[in-house]
Amino acid sequence: MKQETHSLASSKPKVGIFVDVQNIYYTCRESYRKNFDYNAFWAQISRDYDIECAIAYAIYRGDEKQSQFQNILRAIGFEVKLKPFIQRKDGSAKGDWDVGITIDMLEQGKNLDRVVLLSGDGDFALLLGHLQHNYNVPADVYGADKLTAEALKQSAEHFYCIDDTLLL
């Protein structure tokens, strides 16, 4: 008879965290005039989950203050992925991570019990529905209530409105 061995290290569910840094920065500034507290967020998530992966997607502008912030994210435990900021000749700018976040969530999500997305971008609603229906992986979304798309809120198993406990 085969005997099963279980790791006593942790029986918490496995979670992956995916942060749309620019979206969270601007929606918190617009909604609350404050910055998001990544340390408080990490502490809150790690109480209930084993964090298998945590990726923060940011734009690289060569700014020293942003580099310091990205180093703080790394020290907390996030992998920071950077994409260059592109200023077009017509004055418009490009610098979003929607496709990169989607690819990572699809690749990582299959091996997780839950995904956590920090964003208010409604474009991710389809992705969360796909993860739930095809891999049975539910999603939690953290966002600024008034600036989070209704479609994204509806596609999440839980929507958590960023409040004072998660603000600096």
Secondary structure, DSSP 8 states (H G I E B T S, - for coil): -------SS--S-EEEEEEEHHHHHHHHHHHHSS-B-HHHHHHHHHHH-EEEEEEEEEEE---HHHHHHHHHHHHHT-EEEEEE-EE-TTS-EE---HHHHHHHHHHHHTT-SEEEEE---GGGHHHHHHHHHHH---EEEEE-GGGS-HHHHHHSSEEEE--GGGB-
